[in-house]
Amino acid sequence: METIFGNLQGLKSSQLKQLQRLYHQRIPGDRITTPEFSQRLAAISTEVNQPVCAYINRRGQVIRVGVGTPRQTQIPPMELPRYGAERLSGIRCIATHLKPEPPNEAALTAMALQRLDALVVLNITGTGFTRRGGGATGYVKEAYLAHLTPQESRTLITSPAALKVGESQIQSPSWSISPPLDLDDLADQDLVDLVENLEAEFQREFIAQEVDADHDRVLIVGLMTSEMTPLQFQDNLLELARLVDTAGGDVLQTIQQKRSRIHPQTVVGEGKVQEIALTAQTLGVNLVVFDRDLSPSQVRNLEIQIGIRVVDRTEVILDIFAQRAQSRAGKLQVELAQLEYMQPRLAGRGRTMSRLGGGIGTRGPGETKLETERRAIGQRISRLQKEVTQLQAHRSRLRQRRQHREVPSVALVGYTNAGKSTLLNALTNAEVYTADQLFATLDPTTRRLVIPHGETDEHQEILITDTVGFIHELPASLMDAFRATLEEVTEADALLHLVDLSHPAWLRHIRSVREILAQMPITPGPALVVFNKIDQADSETLALAREEFPLAVFISASQRLGLETLRHRLAQLIEYAVDSR
């Protein structure tokens, strides 16, 4: 039986049957609608005293019937036969309206979200008249035809739906609305000609956009809940924008919402999801990034409603790690983290995951593709975990060899982009890659450093290791996967905790690093706080840091300021660490 969508409360079985019979109607392929179909739709709408929408494909078949407005009955983008910035969806909507007025903002927005070929709004009187042979036929007072217009040639309309995002305004999508038409005028409209001309313009516009866009076009969504301060929220959004930039994406806009708690299905509220979808379409966005971790069901719900790929903060970090890992160990750990992240999210990959599989290596034709992939990923995770364990053992032997030679070791730790690699290069003339980006280096690098002895002032050798940068709320899968790397921290005799003093959230960065260090299975050695980039910090920040951390060292690794003082303080730290072993 054909499904009827929308508000069905109070409908009689005879009325439901009338609605279901609409599925058997057929419209000529080159016509938007016919007077007969429009009158029939209006008659049913009059009888149920509610708006009714019929969605028709390009073959003239009714594919969806809904009781309610276009906004209430719209098709989720992922369920449309085609969806993309360069073309229309191949569906048109014929909707009834109980008041004599042009299409409202909500109906036009629903048209834009679904990228409908056209929207027809039939205004009905609500009284109807009786034809020979009996039966009420809703009287269509007037009809309006609306469709989208391409951005490059459009005259943008100002409307209450102009979206406010942050401090900036985004204008709503542009559409064209006809003057009032009678049903015969409407029936004369050539659908094929209208759609072909529109899609040719959309295609030209899309190609022009693609020429300029080598990267993902990203929309960031931030949710501020009661447990965070406005400053923390803004810091999180700025950091996420930097992560996206580091991953190779272009942030086009940021949408923010304040809620007391997270919506369990979509994180943000229903209205905000609509705003995200419309903004994404208006800007030509192809990726939406949320500032928090999303559950598999939340990702699935959001992608269905928005129509484009949705990822969370963890996935962005994993992507950066995948790009930056150079050594075999780093690549191994990244793959392990990605697989552990992906495994519970396979169910969100749509209907392709429920197809039956068969053949060698599966449990027979009854096993779904989802189960097959889950099992394959599980086996791969087991193999990778064994290799990471072997890697740990290998590194442990190297550390024992170093300790046997009694060479003290220091691990450089700090928030990502604090300047650890720059400092290692400045101290040891190493050639570690540096860049003003988050997670510029992932693989640990160990170099020899000659420093004065704490008591005798003679030269002594130590080993200094540059470790992976820490970040606020480091994903648990990365903590597990990078345990071999982070062991360099726990096995070192002492730590240099480097802090970017020029960053507005430097105090929060210190707390984040200390929280991660506190989670280590082995308590790390004593730490010396070193404030970096003092040449970029203002005098008030410097004074506050000196007051809060009187034993800290203040340097600029890039300008080589304060390095001699750091060497002497490092010698004292090593002497203290070795004596207290």
N, C-alpha and C positions, 0 to 999 in steps of 0.2 A: 504494500500500500504506500502511496506517495506521502511524504512527510510534510506536515504543515508546521512552520516555525512561528515563534512570537507568542503573543498573549492569546491563549485559547480559552481562558476562563469564561464561563457563561455561554459558550457557543453550543448550539444544538447539534445533534448528529447530522441533521439535514443540511445545516450550514457548513459543517466540516466536509460533507460529501460534495457540496458545490465548490468549495475551495479545491478539493482534490481533483475535481473534473478539469480544473484549469490546466493541469499537467498534460491533458490530452489535446489541448489547443495547439495549433501550428500557425505561425506567422510567416508570410512570404519573406525569403531571405534578404531581399533588398529594401524591405519596409521596416520602419521602426515599430509600428503597431498598425492595427486596422481599427476602423470605427466599431466594428462588431465586438472585437476583443476588449476594447476600451470600455464600451457600454456594459459588457458583461462583468468586467472587473468592478466598475462603479456600482452596478446593481448589487453585487455581493457585499461591497463595502457599506452601501446604504442599509442593507438588511442587518448586518452585524453591528452597524453603527461604530465602526472602527476603520482606521486607514488599512489598506491592503496593498502589498507589493508583490509584483510578479517579476522574476528575473529570467531573462530570455537570452539564449546563446545565439551565435551568428547563423546557425542553421534554422532559427526560428522556433526552437524547442523551449518550452517552459521548464527550467531546471530547478527552480526554487520558488515557493509561495510562502509569504509570511504575513501574519496579522500584526500590524504596527507600522511605524514610520520607517523610512529608509535607514535612519540611524539605528532603530531597534532591530531591524531584520537583516542588517548587512552581512555579507559573506566574509569570513576571515580571509585575509590575503593568501594564506598558505593553501586554502581550499579552492582558490580561483584557478581556472584552467591555465592561465598565463599571468605573469605579474613581473613588471620591470619598468624602469624609468623610460625605456625607449619605445614602449608600446602600450596599448590599452589592453584591458583584461579579456575582451571578447564577449562581455556580458553587458546587457542594458537592463535598466530597471523601469518598469511602468508602475507608478505609485499613485494611489488616490489620496486626496487631502480633503478634510471635512470643512475647511474654511476657504472662502474665495480670496486667495492671496498668492503671490509668486512663491517659488520654492524658498524655504527658509535656510538659514545658515547651517543648521544641523544636517538637513538633507543634502546640501551641496558639499559639506565636509565629508559625509558618507560616500558620496560619488567620487570625491578626490581620493579617499583612502582606498577604495576598491578599484580605482582607475577604470570606471565604467565607460563603455562606448558612449552612452548617453543616459540621461535621466529624464523621464517624462512624468510630470506631475499633473494629475487630473483633478481639478477642483469640482466637487459635486455639490448639488443643492441639499441633499439629504432627504428630499421628499420623494423623488421618482415619479414615474407616470406609468400607466398600464397600457400595454399594446394589445392589439387584437389577439385573442387566444389566451389572454390572461398572463400573469407573471409580472412582477415588478421589475422595471429596468431603471437603474440609477441614471439620473440625468447629469451629463457632464456639462457643466456651465462653461468652462474654458480649460485649455491645456497649455502647459509651458514645456518647452524643450530646452534642456541644459546640457552642456558638455564642457570638458576641460579645454584649455587653450595652452599652447606651448609657452615656455617662459620667455624665450628670446623675442617673441613678437607680441607679448601680452601687455595689456594695460592693467597693472595690478590694482585691484579694488581694495579700498580700505574698509575694514569690517570689524565688528567686535571679536571676530575669531583670530585677528592678528595675534600671533603668539608671542608672549613676553618670556624671554629666556634670559635669566641673569639680569643684566642691565640693558640688553639690546632687544630690538624688535625684529621679528620675522614676519613679513607679510604673508597673508594666506595664499593658497594656490589660486590661480586665475581661472575663471570659468566664463562661459558665454551663456546668457539666458535670453531666450526668444521673447518677443512680445506675446500677449495672449493669442492662442490659435484655436480655431474650431477643429473638430475631429477630421474633417476632410482635408484641411490644410496640413494637419499633422501627418495624415496618411500619405500625402504627396512627397514627404521628405525622403530623400534617397540615402539610406543608411550606409550602403557600400561606398558611395562617393564621400560622405562625411568622414567615415572611419579611415579610408585610404589617405585622404588629404591630411587628417590630423596625425596619423602615425608616421607619414613621411616627414612632417615637421618635427615630431618628437624624436625620430631617428636622427635627423640632422643635428638637433640640439644635443642628443646623447653622445654622438660621435665627437662633437666639439668639446664636450666636457671630458670625455675619455682621453683626448689628446693631452689635456693639461693634468690629468690625474694618473700618476704612476703608482700612487699609494692608496691604501684604504681611506675612504672618506668617512670619518668617524663622528658619531654623536655620543657624547658622554652624558650619563644620567646619574645624578647624585641624590641620595636620600638622607635627609638629616632627621635623626630620631632623638628622643628626649635624653639619651645617655651621653650625647656629645655636645660640646660647646660650638658656637658658630665659628670660632677660630680653628678648632680641630677639623670641622667639616670643610672649611675652605682650603686648609692645608692638604687634606685628603684629595680634594678635587684637583688641586694644582699638581700634586704628586702623580695622580692618575693621568693627567694630561701629559706630563713628562714621560711616563711609562709608555703611553700610546705613541708619542713622538719617537722615543727610543726604539719601539718595535717597528717603526716605519709607517705609521698612520698619520693622517692629517686631521686634527680636531677642528671641525667646522662650527660646533656649537655645544653648549652645556645646558642641560635642563635640570632644574633643581626642584625638589619637593620636600616639604616638612610634614612629617607624620609622627604621631605618638608611638606607633609600632609598625612593623613591616607587614604589608599585605601578604597573607600566606600563599596566594596563587600567583600574583604578578609583582610582588615587592611594592610597587606604587599602585595608586588607585586606578579604577577603570577610566576615569576622565583623563588622567595623566598618560595612560597607555595610548589613548586616542591622540593626545597632543604629541606624544613621541612619534607615533606612526605618521601623522600629518607633517611634522617638522622634518622627519627623515625623508619623506617623499618630496617635500618642497625644496630641500637642499641637495637632493640627489645622493643621500647617504647610503652606504652599502654595509655599514657595521655599526651596531649600537653596543656601547661598553658601559656596564654598571659598576659603581664604585664599591661594590661589596660582593661576596661570594653568593652565587645563585645555586639553588637546588636543581637537579635535572628536570623536575616538573615545572619549576618556574621558568627555566629556559624554554621548554617546550611551549608553555602557555604564551609567553611573550613573543616567540617567533611566529606562532599561529596568528596572533593579533596584529603584530607589526609588519610581518611579511618579509623581513630581512634577518640576517644572522645576528644573534645576540650572544655576547660573551661577558664574562665577569673579570674582575681584577686579577684573579689567580691565572686565568688563561692568558692574559696579556703578559704576565711575568714569565710564564712557561714559554711563550713564544719568543720573548727576548732571550731567555736562556738557550733555547734551541738554536737561535741565530749566532749566539756569542761563544758557545762551547767549542773549543779548538782541539783539546786533547781527547784521546780515546776515553779516558776516565770521565771527563766532563760530558761527552756525548752519551756515554753509558748512563750516567746519573740523570741527565735530562730526559732521555727516553723512558727511563723507569718512572720518573715523576709524571710524565705526560700520560703513560699508560694507566698508572694508578688513578689519575684524575679522570681519564676517559671511561674507565670500566663501568662505573655506576651510571654514566650518562648515555650509554648505548641505546637505552630504551627511548630516549628522546629524539632519535634520528629518523622517526617517521615510519611509514608503512614498509619501506624497503627492508627493514630489519625483521619483519615478520614473515618473509617468504620462506618456503620450505627449501632445505638444502639436502644434498645427498652425495654419495661417492665416498672415496677412500678418505679415512680420517674423521668422518662424522658418524653419529650414532644411527644413521639410516635416514630414509626419506621423511621420517616424522620429526626430525630436529629442525627447529627454525634457524634462519640465518642469524638471528639475535643470539641464540644459544651457542651457535658455532663460533661467532666472533668473540663472545664472552670467554669461551673455553680457550680459544687461541691466544687471547690477550692474557688470560690467567697463566697459561704455560710460558708465555714470553716473560711475564713479570717474574715468575719463579727462576727462570734462567738468568735474568738480569740481576736479581737479588743475590744469586750465587756468585756472579762475577763481581758485584760490588763488595761482597764479603771477601773474595780473593784479593781485591784491590786494597781493602782495609789491611789484610794480612801483609801484603807487599809493603805498604806504607809503614806498617808497624815495624817490619824488619829494618827499613831504612832509618826510622827514628832510633831504633835500638843501636844501630851502627853509629849514628851520630852521638847518642848518649854515651856509648862505650868510649868514644874518643873524647868525651867530656867537653863537647862544644855547646855552650849555652844557646838556647833558641828563644826568639821573640816572635810573636804573631801580631801582625797588623790587623786590627779589627776596627769596624766603624760602619756607620750608615752608608748606604750606597752613594757614590759620588762625593764622598768626603775628601778624596784626594790621596787614597792609600797608594795607588800605583805611581802617582807623581812623586810621592815621598820616597818610595822604594827606589825609583830612578835617581832622585836627587842624592840619596845617601850612598848608593852602591854603583851608580853609573850603569844600572841595568837598562834594558830597552823594552820594558813592559809597555804594552799599548795603553795609551791614556786618551780620554776624550771627556768633554763636558756632557756626559750622558749617564743615565742610571745603568748599573751593571755593565760598565764598559769592559771589565775583565771578570772572568768566572773561574778560570783554572788557577789553583794556587801556584805561586812562583816563589822559590826559595833562593836567596842570594847570601853570599858571605859579606860581612861588614866588620871593618876594623874600628874599634873604639878604644879610648884610654881606659886602663884598669882603674877601678874605683879608688884603690888605696895607693898603689905604686906609680900610677900615671904611665905605666908601660902599656904598649899596645897589646890588645887581645882580640881574638876573632870570635864573632858570634854569627849565628844564622838568623836571618830575618825573613819571614814568610808573609807575602801579600795574600789575604784570603778573600773569599767572595763577600761582596757588600751585603749588609743586613738591611732589612726594610721593615717598616711597621706592619705587624700582623703577617709575618712571613708564612706563606702557605705550608700547612702541615706536611703535604706530600713532598715539598722541597726540603723541609727539615729532615725528613727520613732519607730522601734520595741523596742528599749532600752530606750525609753523616761522615763519609770518608774525608771530605774536604774540611768539615768543621772539626774533625779530630785534630787537625793541625793546631786548632785553638786550644783544645783541652790538653794536648801533650806538650805545648810550649812552656818554657820556664816562666815566661812573663808575657804580658800583653801591652801593646801600645794602642790605646783607644783613641782613634783620630776623630775629631769633630769638626764639621764645617761651620765655623762661627759666622759666616756671612749668610747662612740660611735662617730665615725668620723662625723656623721651628727647631732650632738647634737643641733646646732643652728637651723637647719631646723625643728627638733623635737619640739623645743620651739614654733616656729611659727605655726606649725600644731596644737598643743594643743590650742594655743590662738585663732586660727581661728575657731576651733570647739566650744570653750567657747563663742566666739562672736555670734555664731548662736543660743545659748540657748534662749528660750522664756523669761526667767527672768535673769537679769544680776547677775552673781555670786558675792559673797562677795570678800573682799580683799584677795590677794594671796601672799604667801611667796615662792620665788624660792629657792629650795633646790637641790644642786648638789650632786648626789650620785656617788658611785664607784670611789672616788678620788684616792684610792689606785691603780687603774688600769689606771689612766690618766697620761699623761706626763706633765712635768713642764711647757712647753709652753702653753698647753691647759689650765692648771690651772691659769696661769698668765693672759691669755686672758679672761677667765671667770670672774676672780676677777675684771678686768678692766671694762668689759661690764656690770657686775651685782654686783656693790659694796655692795648692801644690802643683797645679797644672803648668804645662809648657806652652808657650805661644809662638807659632811659627807661620811662615808662608812657604810651602814647599815649592811652588812655582817660581817665586822670587828668591828662593834660597835664604830666607831670613830666619834667624834663630836656630839654624841647624847645629851649630857648634854647642850651644847650650843643651840642645836635645841629646847630642852624643854623650855629654857628661852626665846628664840625668839618666840616660839609658844605662850607663856604666853602673851608677848607683843602684838602679832597679835590678840589674842582673846580679850584682853582688848580694843584694838583699834576698832575691829569689833563690839563689844557689845556697846561701847560708841556711835558709829556712826549709830546704828540701826534706 
